[in-house]
Amino acid sequence: MSESKQDHYAVLGVTEEASEEEIRKAYKRLALVYHPDRDKSQTGKSKFIAIKTAHRILSDKKLRADYDLQRSLQNMNLDDSIMVSEEEHLFGNERGTQSMPTKEKPPSLDIFDSINVTLNDLYIGAVRWLEVQRHIRCTEPDCTLQGLKCRLCSGRRLIDSKKRLKLEISAFHEPPTEYRFPGEGDESLDSRMPPGDVIIRPNIVPHALYRRVGTHLVFDKQITAQDLLCGFIFELPPLDRRDWRFSLLDQVVNVSGFYAARGFGMFTGSGIQRGDLIITFSLRVPRRLITEKEDWLASWQELNRDDENYAVALELLSQSEYNHIFNVPY
């Protein structure tokens, strides 16, 4: 039986109000009867261990206060394994030494939370301050002696505490599946048990304009027939302090290809250079061409028959009736 579950007062045959002297006399009387030198049976050994356990706990003011508190709060799911087993205390471990092991913390002491992480956070890095609510052991010096009268915990032996944690989001590495703060979680009533961890799981929020593909960013841009034929300059919302204005006036715009802005993507694993910003194009096709633009188109055809986009543009322009081209609303 677990020593915290056995009735130590009943084992010694005393009441809960028994004095230290009464407990000492009861122990000496029973120890003489069940000592292993006199009773070598397994039952006698078990009773002797129970007697030693009861005497050790009830003769120590702090341990007795802890035990009395456990008895009064049995319905609060307290830790049943706060104390070292008496068999280990008496006879030691396999090497013959007394043992007071550090226990593994149960998962229930961990605190879980989540945080939204934006593409901007991952692009340049960010620092977030988090406040977590946790349970720690009562800090009142005489808590165990005061019991239910403790002004901080009212006998629970645990109090609520707020902890402020600094979360650093790096731009140089892939975001982890979780951010872990060891030892910042809930504490157990058992002082030998290490506290839990605070575990923050990032929720990557999709960006309204850019999508991430490895270390590259992708942006889908619609262009007009005028952009396709004449080239254009365009500006994108920046993710850092650089100028995100790009010119394609001197480049061939291919609607089936893409434009790569070197070094505007995410940092690579080395953290030294960035990937690229990949800009793909789609053509906005108007329904019919207004009369004043037809003459311009005819003259453009004569001047640009050798351009590789000429055939594409001409085919698109001949597929349907056109309405509004060149900076006129569609």
QUIPE-V759617 format. One record per residue. RES is the residue in one letter. OMEGA is omega as a letter, one per 20 degrees, with the letter a starting at -180 (NA if undefined). D_FIRST is the distance of its C-alpha to the first C-alpha in Angstrom with 1 decimal. Layout:
BEGIN
RES|OMEGA|D_FIRST, RES|OMEGA|D_FIRST
END
This chain:
BEGIN
M|r|0.0, S|a|3.8, E|r|6.2, S|r|8.4, K|a|6.8, Q|a|6.5, D|a|10.3, H|r|11.7, Y|r|15.0, A|r|14.0, V|a|12.4, L|r|15.8, G|r|17.8, V|r|19.6, T|r|20.7, E|r|20.3, E|a|23.9, A|r|23.4, S|r|25.5, E|r|24.7, E|r|26.5, E|r|24.6, I|r|21.3, R|a|22.9, K|r|24.3, A|r|21.1, Y|a|19.3, K|a|22.3, R|a|22.6, L|a|19.0, A|r|19.1, L|a|22.4, V|a|21.0, Y|r|17.9, H|a|19.3, P|r|19.4, D|a|23.2, R|a|23.1, D|a|20.2, K|r|20.0, S|r|17.8, Q|r|14.5, T|r|13.1, G|r|14.9, K|a|13.6, S|r|9.9, K|r|11.1, F|r|13.4, I|r|10.9, A|r|9.1, I|r|12.8, K|r|13.9, T|a|11.5, A|a|12.6, H|a|16.1, R|a|16.3, I|a|15.4, L|r|17.4, S|r|20.3, D|a|20.9, K|a|22.8, K|a|21.9, L|r|18.1, R|r|18.3, A|r|20.5, D|a|18.1, Y|r|15.2, D|r|17.8, L|r|19.0, Q|a|15.7, R|a|15.5, S|a|19.1, L|a|19.0, Q|a|16.1, N|a|18.7, M|r|19.9, N|r|17.5, L|a|16.4, D|a|14.7, D|a|10.9, S|a|11.2, I|a|13.8, M|r|12.7, V|r|12.6, S|a|9.8, E|r|10.8, E|r|11.5, E|a|13.9, H|a|15.2, L|a|16.1, F|r|17.3, G|r|18.4, N|a|19.0, E|r|21.3, R|r|24.3, G|r|23.0, T|r|22.8, Q|a|20.2, S|r|19.1, M|a|19.0, P|r|19.5, T|a|21.1, K|r|19.3, E|a|21.4, K|r|22.4, P|r|21.7, P|a|24.9, S|r|24.4, L|r|25.5, D|r|28.9, I|a|31.8, F|r|34.4, D|r|38.0, S|a|41.5, I|r|44.9, N|r|48.4, V|a|50.3, T|r|54.1, L|r|56.5, N|r|58.1, D|a|54.8, L|a|54.5, Y|a|58.3, I|a|58.5, G|a|54.9, A|r|53.3, V|r|50.9, R|r|48.7, W|a|46.7, L|r|43.5, E|a|41.5, V|r|37.8, Q|a|35.5, R|r|32.1, H|r|29.1, I|r|28.6, R|a|26.5, C|a|28.3, T|r|31.1, E|a|31.5, P|a|31.1, D|a|29.4, C|a|27.4, T|r|24.0, L|a|25.8, Q|r|27.8, G|a|25.1, L|a|26.7, K|a|30.1, C|a|30.1, R|a|33.5, L|a|32.5, C|a|29.3, S|r|28.9, G|a|25.2, R|a|24.4, R|r|24.4, L|r|26.2, I|r|29.9, D|a|32.4, S|r|34.6, K|r|37.6, K|r|38.3, R|a|41.7, L|r|41.8, K|r|44.9, L|a|45.3, E|r|48.1, I|a|49.6, S|r|51.7, A|a|55.0, F|a|54.9, H|r|51.9, E|r|50.7, P|r|48.2, P|r|44.6, T|r|42.4, E|r|40.3, Y|a|40.5, R|r|37.3, F|a|36.6, P|r|33.7, G|a|31.4, E|a|33.2, G|a|30.7, D|r|27.9, E|r|25.6, S|r|21.9, L|r|20.2, D|a|18.7, S|r|21.8, R|a|20.9, M|a|21.2, P|r|24.9, P|r|26.6, G|r|27.8, D|r|31.4, V|a|34.2, I|a|35.7, I|r|39.3, R|a|40.8, P|r|44.6, N|a|46.7, I|a|50.1, V|r|52.7, P|r|55.8, H|a|59.1, A|a|61.9, L|a|64.5, Y|r|63.0, R|a|60.6, R|r|58.9, V|a|59.4, G|r|57.7, T|a|59.5, H|r|62.4, L|a|63.1, V|r|65.1, F|r|67.4, D|a|69.5, K|r|72.9, Q|r|75.5, I|r|79.1, T|r|82.5, A|r|85.4, Q|r|87.1, D|a|84.1, L|a|84.3, L|a|88.0, C|a|88.4, G|a|85.1, F|r|83.2, I|a|81.2, F|a|77.9, E|a|75.1, L|r|71.4, P|a|68.8, P|r|67.5, L|r|63.9, D|a|64.9, R|r|68.0, R|r|70.3, D|a|73.2, W|r|72.2, R|a|75.8, F|a|77.1, S|r|80.6, L|a|81.7, L|a|85.3, D|a|86.2, Q|r|83.8, V|r|84.0, V|a|81.6, N|a|80.3, V|r|78.5, S|a|76.8, G|a|75.7, F|r|73.9, Y|a|74.4, A|r|72.0, A|a|71.8, R|r|70.6, G|r|67.8, F|r|66.8, G|a|63.6, M|r|60.1, F|r|59.3, T|a|58.8, G|a|55.9, S|a|57.8, G|a|58.2, I|a|61.9, Q|a|63.7, R|r|63.3, G|a|63.8, D|r|66.6, L|a|67.4, I|a|68.6, I|r|71.0, T|a|71.8, F|r|74.8, S|a|75.7, L|r|79.2, R|a|79.8, V|r|82.7, P|a|85.1, R|r|86.8, R|a|90.5, L|a|92.5, I|a|94.6, T|a|98.3, E|r|98.6, K|a|96.0, E|r|97.6, D|r|100.4, W|a|98.0, L|a|96.0, A|r|99.2, S|r|100.2, W|r|96.7, Q|a|97.0, E|a|100.2, L|a|98.7, N|a|95.3, R|a|96.0, D|r|94.6, D|a|91.3, E|r|88.4, N|a|87.0, Y|a|90.4, A|r|89.9, V|a|86.4, A|a|87.8, L|r|90.9, E|r|89.0, L|a|86.6, L|a|89.6, S|a|91.4, Q|a|88.6, S|r|89.1, E|a|91.0, Y|r|90.0, N|r|89.7, H|r|89.1, I|r|88.4, F|r|88.6, N|r|86.5, V|a|87.3, P|a|84.4, Y|NA|83.4
END
